[in-house]
């Protein structure tokens, strides 16, 4: 089954996730969908100093939106902010320093943000990480799970009250097509049993498989895909619990970003000519964040190239039961409470 899933995924990727696939899909895009002013609306984007996050921040800034860049590295964030302000002419760009793997700090950041700002229209969960080996943060949590899943869950849940009192609230999570080869895992969330696979964990938290040629890279990718699947299920369940907010999760395609180059150098070098630009990868994120058309789409679904797509490959046996999904969400909530700042 693993061979079938990976083969089916790679063939799908070649046909749908590349630069050429984006150019083909863009022929059906409605240009006026993005011909909108975002003046007066505020956006929070995690991982906004590079790659897809930076491209999303730039696009929204050019439309007049207030952008809150949530980043780990202050120097890189300030440099990106300066570039965005210069190119967009929009000075309503703010930098916030936060490491999503430090869950107590995520709680603290969200509470501080709610006290300081009166509205937040859109949250874009873009930041993510892929670990080459299992590492724990200062709270004893596995880094990939903490960054890609628990940190995202805590940030989103903490900001729901602020989102709900803001006009037309939306939450977009940038996931990966790698999750298509992973079934939701409800146990061993922190990958502390068995062999660690960075990519598999990442895909569970988001559901993104990336072709690799070395065994250690294969393991990283399994962790990555675990995280991505978990992000998809999280989005579906939060949409049910909070119907007044439009939740969506999206796959940007195979994109040429610093994160991909650093974490998956062999994939990056072998596929470089076929990879999408960060702007192409960010297109659906921006569409989901600003367009009226996106707001009319069903809540809690998975999107690729501005259209709703399935979260499962045919005959891949990756569906989970309602009970499994509820168990996963209960585990997340319990972990979030355990690591809540007091």
Protein Blocks (a to p, Z undefined) as FASTA:
>chain_A
ZZmmmmmmmmmmmmmmmmklmmmmmmmpcfklmmccfehiacddehklgcjllmmmmmmm
mnopacddddfblmlmmmmmmmmmmmnopabbccddddfklmmlmmmmmmmmmmmpgbdf
bdcdfbccddfbdcddfkopafklmmmmmmmmmmmmmmmmmmmmpghiaddddddfklmm
pccdfbhklopgcjddfklmmmmmnopacddfbfklmmmmmmmmmmmmmmmmmmmmmmmm
mmmbccddddebjaddfklmmmmmmlmmmmmmmpccfklmmmmmmmmmmmmklmmpcehi
aceehiacdfbdehklpaccfklmmmmmmmmmmmmmmmpcZZ
